[in-house]
Amino acid sequence: MKILIIGGGNMGKTYADSFTANHTVAKENLYILDHQQKKVDYFKNQGFENSFAHPSSYINDMNLIILAIKPQDATELHPTVLPYLKQRQLILSIMAGVTIQRIETALPTARVVRAMPNLPAQIGMGITGFTASVAVTREELFLVQNLLNTTGKSLYFEDESKLDAVTAISGSGPAYVYFFMEAMMNTARKMGFSTTEAELLVEQTFMGAVHLQSIHTLSCKDWISKVASKGGTTEAALSTFHHFGLETIIEKGLQQAQERARELGQSR
């Protein structure tokens, strides 16, 4: 099987490294296309000999083409690769907000898978939501899911509109975690800790809490009850969060992110 990754940015690099590290695709069967020569040179130095700055007839032989580019770059890219695309080829797009219908209109294939990965995919800890057009077979979906799972875990949705919610929750989600971590670190410094001490306290707390939750079947509410004793310090903090409506703020934020994802999809 031959795979072309269009776009040598963070996710393009992540896929190239993950596919080959997991022995899912041999390097000689993995092709990279990026208009920046410095990125092409980088991939060649990493052993990806089939790296190119310009589209050409090699695209004809690809079984799967991954669109790992920014949505705003799509209008410039499509005309350049169009002459080399075939109807039989499978397309996997990770362009945020660009619908399957828009891809089908721009490219000569109805076999389109659309996915939304997130940042931790770079270390094999990502979560990717994906969906597909009706022309994609079950075998092709299984193939794509195996590829996506080299970067972590994946979830398939029949309803494409759910990808807007995936974008809001897991796609943007790491930023929310970092936002909360930074707020805790800033407060820790105000409490008298050094920057190094604050970072260690907060980072290890998050890593430990997430790992503990992941290896047991208890719910988050169960874990909270194990930490928070009546009249204790944790309850004092949680009561303050409830008083200022932190849950509602989080919900509104996620809804705004989902709505923005919808808007971006309609404008492209």
C-alpha positions as CSV (number, residue, x, y, z in Angstrom):
1,M,0.0,0.0,0.0
2,K,1.3,3.5,-0.9
3,I,0.4,6.5,1.1
4,L,0.9,10.2,0.3
5,I,0.9,12.7,3.1
6,I,0.3,16.2,1.8
7,G,1.6,18.7,4.3
8,G,4.8,18.3,6.3
9,G,3.8,20.2,9.4
10,N,3.2,18.9,12.9
11,M,0.5,16.3,12.0
12,G,2.1,15.3,8.7
13,K,5.4,14.6,10.6
14,T,3.4,12.8,13.4
15,Y,1.7,10.5,10.9
16,A,4.9,9.8,9.0
17,D,6.8,8.9,12.2
18,S,3.9,6.9,13.8
19,F,3.1,4.9,10.7
20,T,6.7,3.8,10.2
21,A,7.5,3.4,13.9
22,N,4.6,1.0,14.3
23,H,5.6,-0.9,11.1
24,T,2.2,-0.1,9.5
25,V,3.8,1.4,6.4
26,A,7.3,0.9,5.1
27,K,9.3,4.1,4.5
28,E,9.6,3.3,0.8
29,N,5.8,3.2,0.5
30,L,5.3,6.6,2.3
31,Y,5.4,9.7,0.2
32,I,5.5,13.3,1.5
33,L,4.5,16.4,-0.4
34,D,5.1,19.9,0.9
35,H,5.7,23.1,-1.0
36,Q,8.5,24.2,1.4
37,Q,11.8,22.8,0.3
38,K,13.3,22.9,3.8
39,K,10.6,20.5,5.0
40,V,11.2,18.2,2.0
41,D,14.9,18.2,2.9
42,Y,14.1,17.5,6.5
43,F,12.0,14.4,5.6
44,K,14.7,13.2,3.2
45,N,17.3,13.5,6.0
46,Q,15.0,11.3,8.2
47,G,15.0,8.6,5.6
48,F,11.8,9.4,3.7
49,E,13.3,9.4,0.2
50,N,10.0,9.9,-1.5
51,S,9.6,13.5,-0.4
52,F,8.7,16.1,-2.9
53,A,8.1,19.9,-3.2
54,H,5.8,19.6,-6.2
55,P,3.0,17.3,-7.3
56,S,3.7,14.9,-10.2
57,S,2.7,11.6,-11.7
58,Y,3.8,9.7,-8.6
59,I,0.5,10.7,-7.1
60,N,-1.3,8.4,-9.6
61,D,0.0,5.3,-7.8
62,M,-1.2,6.3,-4.3
63,N,-3.8,4.2,-2.5
64,L,-4.4,6.7,0.3
65,I,-3.9,10.5,0.2
66,I,-3.8,12.3,3.6
67,L,-4.6,16.0,3.5
68,A,-2.6,17.3,6.5
69,I,-2.8,20.9,5.5
70,K,-4.4,24.0,6.9
71,P,-7.9,24.6,5.5
72,Q,-6.9,28.0,4.1
73,D,-4.3,26.3,1.9
74,A,-6.8,23.9,0.3
75,T,-7.9,26.2,-2.4
76,E,-4.4,26.6,-3.7
77,L,-3.5,22.9,-3.3
78,H,-6.5,21.3,-5.0
79,P,-5.8,22.7,-8.6
80,T,-2.2,21.6,-8.4
81,V,-2.9,17.9,-7.4
82,L,-6.2,17.6,-9.4
83,P,-4.6,16.4,-12.6
84,Y,-3.0,13.4,-10.9
85,L,-5.9,12.2,-8.7
86,K,-7.9,9.1,-9.6
87,Q,-11.5,8.2,-8.6
88,R,-10.3,5.0,-7.0
89,Q,-8.1,6.8,-4.5
90,L,-9.1,7.1,-0.8
91,I,-8.8,10.6,0.8
92,L,-8.2,11.2,4.5
93,S,-8.6,14.8,5.5
94,I,-7.7,16.4,8.8
95,M,-8.5,19.9,7.7
96,A,-10.6,21.4,10.5
97,G,-14.1,22.6,9.4
98,V,-13.8,21.4,5.8
99,T,-16.8,19.1,5.2
100,I,-16.8,15.9,3.2
101,Q,-19.2,17.5,0.7
102,R,-16.7,20.3,0.0
103,I,-13.9,17.8,-0.5
104,E,-16.0,15.7,-2.8
105,T,-16.8,18.8,-4.8
106,A,-13.2,19.9,-5.1
107,L,-11.6,16.4,-5.8
108,P,-12.6,13.6,-8.2
109,T,-13.4,11.0,-5.6
110,A,-16.3,10.2,-3.4
111,R,-14.2,8.0,-1.1
112,V,-13.5,10.5,1.7
113,V,-12.7,10.1,5.4
114,R,-12.6,13.1,7.6
115,A,-10.8,13.1,10.9
116,M,-10.1,15.4,13.9
117,P,-6.9,14.5,15.8
118,N,-5.5,16.4,18.7
119,L,-2.0,17.5,19.9
120,P,-1.1,14.5,22.1
121,A,-1.1,12.4,18.9
122,Q,2.5,13.6,18.6
123,I,3.5,11.2,21.4
124,G,1.0,8.4,20.7
125,M,-1.5,9.6,23.3
126,G,-4.0,11.3,21.0
127,I,-7.7,10.8,20.4
128,T,-9.1,11.1,16.9
129,G,-12.7,11.4,15.9
130,F,-13.5,10.4,12.4
131,T,-16.3,9.9,9.9
132,A,-16.6,8.9,6.3
133,S,-18.6,9.2,3.1
134,V,-21.0,6.4,2.1
135,A,-18.7,5.3,-0.7
136,V,-16.0,4.3,1.8
137,T,-16.1,0.5,2.4
138,R,-15.9,-1.2,5.8
139,E,-12.4,-2.5,4.9
140,E,-11.2,1.0,4.1
141,L,-12.6,2.3,7.4
142,F,-10.8,-0.5,9.2
143,L,-7.5,0.4,7.4
144,V,-7.8,4.1,8.2
145,Q,-8.7,3.4,11.9
146,N,-5.5,1.2,12.2
147,L,-3.5,4.1,10.9
148,L,-5.1,6.6,13.2
149,N,-4.6,4.3,16.2
150,T,-0.8,4.5,15.7
151,T,-1.2,8.0,17.2
152,G,-3.4,6.9,20.2
153,K,-7.1,6.0,20.1
154,S,-9.9,6.8,17.7
155,L,-13.7,7.0,17.6
156,Y,-15.9,6.6,14.6
157,F,-19.1,8.7,14.1
158,E,-21.7,8.2,11.4
159,D,-22.9,11.7,11.9
160,E,-20.4,14.1,10.5
161,S,-21.8,17.0,12.5
162,K,-20.4,15.4,15.6
163,L,-16.9,16.3,14.4
164,D,-17.7,19.9,15.4
165,A,-18.2,18.7,18.9
166,V,-15.1,16.6,18.8
167,T,-13.2,19.7,17.7
168,A,-14.6,21.6,20.7
169,I,-13.9,18.9,23.2
170,S,-10.8,16.9,22.3
171,G,-9.3,18.9,19.4
172,S,-9.2,22.1,21.5
173,G,-9.2,20.2,24.8
174,P,-5.5,20.2,25.5
175,A,-5.5,24.0,25.5
176,Y,-8.2,24.0,28.2
177,V,-6.0,21.7,30.3
178,Y,-3.0,23.9,29.9
179,F,-5.1,26.9,30.8
180,F,-6.2,25.4,34.0
181,M,-2.6,24.2,34.8
182,E,-1.3,27.7,34.2
183,A,-3.9,29.2,36.5
184,M,-2.9,26.7,39.2
185,M,0.8,27.4,38.7
186,N,0.3,31.2,38.8
187,T,-1.6,30.8,42.1
188,A,1.0,28.5,43.5
189,R,3.7,31.2,42.8
190,K,1.5,33.8,44.6
191,M,1.4,31.3,47.5
192,G,5.2,31.6,47.7
193,F,6.4,28.7,45.6
194,S,9.2,29.1,43.1
195,T,8.4,28.6,39.4
196,T,10.1,25.2,39.4
197,E,8.3,24.1,42.5
198,A,4.9,25.4,41.1
199,E,5.4,23.6,37.8
200,L,6.4,20.3,39.5
201,L,3.5,20.4,41.9
202,V,0.9,21.1,39.2
203,E,2.3,18.8,36.4
204,Q,2.7,15.8,38.7
205,T,-0.8,16.4,40.1
206,F,-2.4,16.3,36.6
207,M,-0.4,13.3,35.4
208,G,-1.1,11.3,38.6
209,A,-4.8,12.2,38.7
210,V,-5.3,11.3,35.0
211,H,-3.3,8.1,35.2
212,L,-5.2,7.0,38.4
213,Q,-8.5,7.6,36.7
214,S,-7.5,5.7,33.6
215,I,-6.6,2.5,35.3
216,H,-9.7,2.2,37.4
217,T,-13.5,2.1,36.7
218,L,-14.4,4.8,39.2
219,S,-16.1,7.9,37.8
220,C,-14.7,11.4,38.2
221,K,-17.4,12.1,40.8
222,D,-16.2,9.0,42.7
223,W,-12.7,10.3,42.7
224,I,-13.7,13.7,43.8
225,S,-15.5,12.2,46.8
226,K,-12.4,10.3,47.7
227,V,-10.3,13.5,47.8
228,A,-12.9,15.9,49.3
229,S,-13.8,15.3,52.9
230,K,-16.7,17.2,54.6
231,G,-15.6,20.6,55.8
232,G,-12.1,20.1,54.4
233,T,-9.8,22.1,52.1
234,T,-10.9,20.4,48.9
235,E,-14.5,21.1,49.7
236,A,-13.7,24.7,50.3
237,A,-12.2,25.0,46.8
238,L,-15.0,23.1,45.1
239,S,-17.6,25.2,46.9
240,T,-16.0,28.3,45.5
241,F,-15.9,26.8,42.0
242,H,-19.7,26.0,42.3
243,H,-20.4,29.5,43.7
244,F,-18.8,31.2,40.7
245,G,-20.4,28.8,38.2
246,L,-17.3,27.2,36.9
247,E,-19.2,24.2,35.4
248,T,-21.5,26.6,33.5
249,I,-18.5,28.6,32.2
250,I,-16.8,25.4,30.9
251,E,-20.0,24.3,29.2
252,K,-20.5,27.7,27.6
253,G,-16.9,27.7,26.4
254,L,-17.2,24.3,24.8
255,Q,-20.5,25.3,23.1
256,Q,-18.8,28.4,21.7
257,A,-15.9,26.3,20.4
258,Q,-18.5,24.0,18.7
259,E,-20.4,26.9,17.2
260,R,-17.1,28.3,15.8
261,A,-16.3,25.0,14.3
262,R,-19.7,25.0,12.5
263,E,-19.1,28.6,11.3
264,L,-15.7,27.7,9.9
265,G,-17.2,24.7,8.1
266,Q,-19.8,26.9,6.5
267,S,-17.4,29.6,5.4
268,R,-15.0,27.2,3.6
